[in-house]
Amino acid sequence: MPDAYALDLPRWGADFKDEAAPKASAAKAKPRFPFRPELNSRIAIYRGDFTRIDTDAVVCHTSERMDQCGGPHELLRKLGGDSYAAALAAVGHCRMSEVRTTVAYGVAARHIIHTVGPRYNAKYTTAAVNALHKCYLNALQACVDNEYRSVVFLPLHSDDKNYPVVNGAGSDSAMP
């Protein structure tokens, strides 16, 4: 397992403006994860080797058969070896937007939360966006259910499913 390290990164809350918070509407239902400025101050954006971050869980996209080739999933399979392959086999399948949790092997994180992102087709953009949104919400719910206090989210959209980077980031421009 690589040497784990804790990160001392600038937090989102330093420059985040409260007026960007969603405005409550009497007609809308209460969100499952409401906007909380004190939590935003604990969010960091990191670009680097996620396998060395000491965290409760890493959220990673996979295929429905849990056999994704390429990207972070393949790296997790390589580092985790036979133990990780056995954990994936025990889980079996995962449908789109669902999550499955396994123990992590060969990385600093203690668990891996697997989710299947949508295949993107411009004709069905709304469906793809909603499915991707459910991936993130279900992964967050798994963190709550398992009482994880720290989590690394890898991008859950994927090029192999034709998901545009800009749309997958939920912004008008891609990160550098």
BAKE-106712 format. One record per residue (C-alpha): residue in three letters; y, z, x. Coordinates in steps of 0.5 Angstrom, whole numbers, plus 500, padded with zeros to 3 digits. Last residue first. Layout:
// BAKE-106712
ALAYZX
...
//
This chain:
// BAKE-106712
PRO546468484
MET545470477
ALA545465472
SER550463467
ASP552464460
SER547470459
GLY541472456
ALA537472463
GLY532468459
ASN537463457
VAL540462463
VAL533461467
PRO531456462
TYR524457459
ASN519452461
LYS513456460
ASP511455468
ASP519457469
SER518464467
HIS521468462
LEU520476463
PRO524477469
LEU522483473
PHE523490470
VAL523496474
VAL521502471
SER523510472
ARG522516467
TYR516513464
GLU514518458
ASN508514456
ASP510512449
VAL517511452
CYS515506457
ALA511503452
GLN517502448
LEU521499453
ALA516494454
ASN515493447
LEU523492447
TYR523487453
CYS517483450
LYS520483443
HIS527480446
LEU522474449
ALA519473442
ASN526473439
VAL529468444
ALA523463443
ALA523463436
THR531462436
THR530456441
TYR524452437
LYS527445438
ALA529447445
ASN521449447
TYR520455451
ARG513458451
PRO514465450
GLY513471454
VAL506475455
THR507482457
HIS504486463
ILE506493464
ILE504495471
HIS503503473
ARG504507479
ALA509503483
ALA509503490
VAL504497491
GLY497496493
TYR494498486
ALA498499479
VAL494502473
THR494498467
THR499497461
ARG498492456
VAL504489452
GLU505485446
SER510479446
MET505473446
ARG498476446
CYS494480451
HIS487479453
GLY482483456
VAL484490458
ALA478492462
ALA478485466
LEU485487468
ALA483494471
ALA477490475
ALA482485478
TYR487491480
SER481495483
ASP478488486
GLY485487490
GLY491490488
LEU496487493
LYS493480492
ARG493481484
LEU500484484
LEU502478488
GLU499473483
HIS503477478
PRO509476482
GLY509469482
GLY503464481
CYS497464477
GLN497468471
ASP490471469
MET492476464
ARG488471459
GLU494471455
SER498469461
THR503474465
HIS510477465
CYS511483469
VAL514490468
VAL513495473
ALA512502472
ASP513509474
THR517508480
ASP517508488
ILE520501490
ARG516497495
THR512492491
PHE519490488
ASP521486494
GLY528484494
ARG534483489
TYR536489485
ILE540490479
ALA541498478
ILE541502471
ARG543509471
SER550509469
ASN548504463
LEU544510461
GLU550515460
PRO553509456
ARG548509451
PHE547503446
PRO542504441
PHE534503443
ARG531502436
PRO537499433
LYS540503427
ALA539498421
LYS545493420
ALA550493413
ALA554499416
SER556496422
ALA556499429
LYS560495434
PRO556493440
ALA558496446
ALA563491450
GLU569496449
ASP565501453
LYS567497460
PHE561497465
ASP564497472
ALA561503475
GLY556504469
TRP551498472
ARG550502478
PRO551501485
LEU544502489
ASP541508493
LEU534505492
ALA528510493
TYR523507498
ALA515506498
ASP512504505
PRO507498503
MET500500500
//
